[in-house]
Amino acid sequence: MWSNILQLGDFIKNETKKGISITSKDGTKRYYYQEGNPAHILIMFNPSTGDGNDQTVNYLREFNSNFAIVNLIPSVAGNPGMLTDNDFIFDPVNFRVIQEITNRTNIPIWIGWGELVKKKTQILLPKEFRELLTLHKKRLVQIDRTKSRKWFPLHPAYAKINIPVQDLKLASFDVKNVLKYI
């Protein structure tokens, strides 16, 4: 999957011991990360590291070591609180990467961007992104929250606090949740 992304921008391919990342030349943005032959694509909020060496990726690796990650915000920041207003933009290059990955595969799309997005839905989930999710609505999954009434999908970093990886289950994600909160 990653080879198609290189054609979309001025990117660098980085190989680590466990995976491949596609970043900006200066390393401040990670557009894509992959380990193995992906069984699902995760859409999360922002990358903690450029190389996938972080606690969230470790948790995902325990669940299934074959995955790909894209993010609503490609800016690398170990803590979302480190992001600036300049990071909270709809990045057209990042969107092309997300389109490429979702349109070229038939694997499940795991929505895991967490609660932070609800404060920025107008910016981070614009019409074209919502249309893309609607196009692939049958493939959308999230961490099963069973009785939760919250609309936003749980971020894996927060799931690991309360859900041991062996108990982690994925359930359908209803795209209507995103459409009604815009």
C-alpha positions in Angstrom: 0.0 0.0 0.0 2.8 2.4 0.9 4.3 2.5 -2.6 1.3 4.2 -4.1 1.6 7.0 -1.5 5.1 8.0 -2.5 3.7 9.3 -5.8 1.3 11.7 -4.0 3.9 14.1 -2.6 7.4 14.9 -1.7 7.8 12.1 0.9 10.5 10.0 2.5 10.1 6.3 3.1 11.6 5.2 6.4 12.1 1.5 7.2 12.3 0.6 10.9 12.7 -2.8 12.6 8.9 -3.3 12.7 7.4 -1.2 9.9 7.5 1.4 7.2 6.6 5.1 7.6 6.0 7.7 5.0 6.9 11.1 6.3 7.6 14.7 5.2 11.3 15.3 4.3 11.8 17.2 7.6 10.2 14.4 9.6 7.6 16.7 11.2 4.7 15.0 9.5 3.9 11.3 9.3 1.4 10.5 6.5 1.4 6.8 6.8 2.7 3.9 8.9 2.4 0.2 8.1 3.5 -3.1 9.7 3.1 -6.4 7.9 0.3 -7.0 5.4 -2.4 -4.8 6.9 -5.6 -6.5 8.1 -7.1 -3.0 8.8 -6.4 0.7 8.3 -6.6 2.9 11.4 -7.6 6.5 11.2 -6.4 8.2 14.4 -5.9 11.8 15.5 -2.2 12.5 15.1 1.0 10.4 15.2 3.1 10.4 18.4 6.3 9.5 16.5 7.4 9.3 12.9 8.6 5.8 13.2 5.7 4.0 15.0 7.8 3.5 18.2 5.1 4.5 20.8 2.7 3.0 23.3 -0.4 3.2 21.1 1.4 1.3 18.3 2.7 -1.2 20.8 -0.9 -1.9 22.0 -2.1 -2.2 18.3 0.8 -4.6 17.6 -0.4 -6.8 20.5 -3.9 -6.9 19.0 -2.8 -7.6 15.4 0.7 -7.1 14.1 -0.6 -6.4 10.5 -2.0 -2.8 10.3 -1.7 0.5 8.6 -2.2 3.9 10.2 -3.3 7.3 8.8 -4.2 10.3 10.9 -6.6 13.3 10.7 -3.6 15.5 11.6 -0.2 14.3 10.2 1.9 16.5 12.5 4.1 14.4 14.9 3.5 15.3 18.5 4.0 12.9 21.5 1.1 14.7 23.2 -1.8 16.3 21.3 -1.5 19.3 23.7 1.8 20.1 21.8 -0.2 20.7 18.6 -0.6 24.4 17.6 -3.4 26.1 15.8 -1.3 25.7 12.6 -1.7 21.9 13.0 -5.5 22.0 13.3 -6.1 22.4 9.6 -7.5 20.1 6.9 -4.3 19.0 5.1 -5.1 18.3 1.4 -1.9 16.2 1.0 -2.9 14.1 4.0 -6.4 13.7 2.7 -5.1 12.4 -0.7 -3.1 9.8 1.3 -6.2 8.8 3.2 -8.2 8.6 0.0 -5.6 6.5 -1.8 -5.4 4.0 1.1 -9.1 3.7 1.6 -10.0 3.6 -2.1 -7.4 1.0 -3.1 -8.2 -1.6 -0.4 -11.2 -3.5 0.8 -10.0 -4.1 4.4 -11.8 -2.7 7.4 -11.2 0.9 8.3 -10.8 1.3 12.1 -12.0 4.7 13.3 -9.9 5.5 16.4 -9.4 9.3 16.5 -10.9 9.7 20.0 -12.6 12.5 21.7 -10.3 15.3 20.8 -11.9 15.6 17.3 -15.2 16.7 18.7 -13.8 20.2 19.4 -12.5 20.5 15.8 -15.1 18.6 13.6 -15.7 21.5 11.2 -12.0 21.7 10.4 -10.8 18.1 10.6 -14.0 16.4 9.2 -14.9 18.6 6.2 -17.5 17.6 3.6 -15.0 15.7 1.4 -13.8 13.6 4.3 -17.4 12.8 5.5 -18.2 11.8 1.9 -15.2 9.5 1.8 -16.4 7.8 5.1 -19.9 7.5 3.7 -18.5 5.8 0.6 -16.8 3.2 2.7 -19.4 3.0 5.5 -19.8 -0.8 5.4 -16.1 -1.2 6.2 -16.0 1.2 9.2 -15.3 -0.3 12.6 -14.3 1.0 16.0 -13.4 -0.4 19.4 -16.5 -2.0 20.9 -17.8 0.3 23.7 -21.0 -1.8 24.2 -23.1 0.6 26.4 -21.3 3.9 25.8 -23.6 6.7 24.6 -20.7 8.8 23.3 -20.5 9.3 19.6 -16.8 9.6 19.2 -14.8 6.4 18.6 -12.4 5.4 21.4 -8.7 6.0 20.7 -6.5 2.9 21.3 -4.3 4.8 23.7 -7.3 5.3 26.0 -8.6 1.8 25.4 -5.4 0.2 26.7 -6.1 1.8 30.1 -9.3 -0.2 30.6 -9.3 -3.0 28.0 -6.7 -5.7 28.1 -5.6 -6.4 24.5 -7.0 -10.0 24.6 -10.5 -8.5 25.4 -10.4 -5.9 22.6 -13.2 -6.3 20.1 -14.1 -4.2 17.1 -17.7 -3.3 16.2 -19.4 -1.4 13.4 -18.9 2.3 13.3 -22.1 4.2 12.3 -21.0 7.0 9.9 -24.2 8.8 10.9 -22.5 9.7 14.2 -19.9 11.7 12.3 -22.5 13.3 10.0 -24.8 14.6 12.8 -22.0 16.2 14.8 -20.7 18.4 12.0 
